[in-house]
Amino acid sequence: MTADLLLQQINNHRLGLSRAVTYINTISKFSHFTIHVQREIIHDNRIIYH
């Protein structure tokens, strides 16, 4: 295995990792947003029903 090939593989791995991290962050932000919206809906429903 040449040094160039090794560097290329490390860079590919880094790119994969950063993509995975971005993906996870996006999902957690979205789920946090969804939970927030659900809470707002529940809050609104309480106001309507009581």
C-alpha distances in whole Angstrom, upper triangle without the diagonal:
4,7,8,7,7,10,11,11,13,15,16,16,19,20,21,22,25,26,26,28,30,31,32,34,36,37,38,40,42,43,44,46,47,49,51,52,53,55,57,58,59,61,62,64,65,67,68,69,71
4,5,5,6,9,10,11,12,14,15,17,18,20,21,23,24,26,27,29,30,32,33,35,36,38,39,41,42,43,45,47,48,49,51,52,54,55,57,58,60,61,63,64,66,68,69,70,72
4,5,5,6,9,10,10,12,14,15,16,18,20,21,22,24,26,27,28,30,31,33,34,36,37,39,40,42,43,45,46,48,49,51,52,54,55,57,58,59,61,63,64,66,67,68,70
4,5,5,6,9,10,11,12,14,15,16,18,20,21,22,24,26,27,28,30,31,33,35,36,37,39,40,42,43,45,46,48,49,51,52,54,55,57,58,60,61,63,64,66,67,69
4,5,5,6,9,10,10,12,14,15,16,18,20,21,22,24,26,27,28,30,31,33,34,36,37,39,40,42,43,45,46,48,49,51,52,54,55,57,58,59,61,63,64,65,67
4,5,5,6,9,10,11,12,14,15,16,18,20,21,22,24,26,27,28,30,31,33,34,36,37,39,40,42,43,45,46,48,49,51,52,54,55,57,58,60,61,63,64,66
4,5,5,6,9,10,10,12,14,15,16,18,20,21,22,24,26,27,28,30,31,33,34,36,37,39,40,42,43,45,46,48,49,51,52,54,55,57,58,60,61,63,64
4,5,5,6,9,10,10,12,14,15,16,18,20,21,22,24,26,27,28,30,31,33,34,36,37,39,40,42,43,45,46,48,49,51,52,54,55,57,58,60,61,63
4,5,5,6,9,10,10,12,14,15,16,18,20,21,22,24,26,27,28,30,31,33,34,36,37,39,40,42,43,45,46,48,49,51,52,53,55,57,58,59,61
4,5,5,6,9,10,10,12,14,15,16,18,20,21,22,24,26,27,28,30,31,33,34,36,37,39,40,42,43,45,46,48,49,51,52,54,55,57,58,60
4,5,5,6,9,10,10,12,14,15,16,18,20,21,22,24,26,27,28,30,31,33,34,36,37,39,40,42,43,45,46,48,49,51,52,54,55,57,58
4,5,5,6,9,10,10,12,14,15,16,18,20,21,22,24,26,27,28,30,31,33,34,36,37,39,41,42,43,45,46,48,49,51,53,54,55,57
4,5,5,6,9,10,10,12,14,15,16,18,20,21,22,24,26,27,28,30,31,33,34,36,37,39,40,42,43,45,46,48,49,51,52,53,55
4,5,5,6,8,10,10,12,14,15,16,18,20,21,22,24,26,27,28,30,31,33,34,36,37,39,40,42,43,45,46,48,49,51,52,54
4,5,5,6,9,10,11,12,14,15,16,18,20,21,22,24,26,27,28,30,31,33,34,36,37,39,40,42,43,45,47,48,49,51,52
4,6,5,6,9,10,10,12,14,15,16,18,20,21,22,24,26,27,28,30,31,33,35,36,37,39,40,42,43,45,47,48,49,51
4,5,5,6,9,10,10,12,14,15,16,18,20,21,22,24,25,27,28,30,31,33,34,36,37,39,40,42,43,45,46,48,49
4,5,5,6,8,10,10,12,14,15,16,18,20,21,22,24,26,27,28,30,31,33,34,36,37,39,40,42,43,45,46,48
4,5,5,6,9,10,10,12,14,15,16,18,20,21,22,24,26,27,28,30,31,33,34,36,37,39,41,42,43,45,46
4,5,5,6,9,10,11,12,14,15,16,18,20,21,22,24,26,27,28,30,31,33,34,36,37,39,41,42,43,45
4,5,5,6,9,10,10,12,14,15,16,18,20,21,22,24,26,27,28,30,31,33,34,36,37,39,40,42,43
4,6,5,6,9,10,10,12,14,15,16,18,20,21,22,24,26,27,28,30,31,33,34,36,38,39,40,42
4,5,5,6,9,10,11,12,14,15,16,18,20,21,22,24,26,27,28,30,31,33,35,36,37,39,41
4,5,5,6,9,10,10,12,14,15,16,18,20,21,22,24,26,27,28,30,31,33,35,36,37,39
4,5,5,6,8,10,10,12,14,15,16,18,20,21,22,24,26,27,28,30,32,33,35,36,37
4,6,5,6,9,10,10,12,14,15,16,18,20,21,22,24,26,27,28,30,32,33,34,36
4,5,5,6,8,10,10,12,14,15,16,18,20,21,22,24,25,27,28,30,31,33,34
4,5,5,6,8,10,10,12,14,15,16,18,20,21,22,24,26,27,29,30,31,33
4,6,5,6,9,10,10,12,14,15,17,18,20,21,23,24,26,27,29,30,32
4,5,5,6,9,10,10,12,14,15,16,18,20,21,22,24,26,27,28,30
4,5,5,6,9,10,10,12,14,15,16,18,20,21,23,24,26,27,28
4,5,5,6,9,10,11,12,14,15,16,18,20,21,23,25,26,27
4,5,5,6,9,10,11,12,14,15,16,18,20,21,23,24,26
4,5,5,6,9,10,11,12,14,15,16,18,20,21,22,24
4,5,5,6,9,10,10,12,14,15,17,19,20,21,22
4,5,5,6,9,10,11,12,14,15,17,19,20,21
4,5,5,6,9,10,10,12,14,15,16,18,20
4,5,5,6,9,10,10,12,14,15,16,18
4,5,5,6,9,10,11,12,14,15,16
4,5,5,6,9,10,11,12,14,15
4,5,5,6,9,10,10,12,14
4,5,5,6,9,10,10,12
4,5,5,7,9,10,11
4,5,5,6,9,10
4,5,5,6,8
4,5,5,6
4,6,6
4,6
4
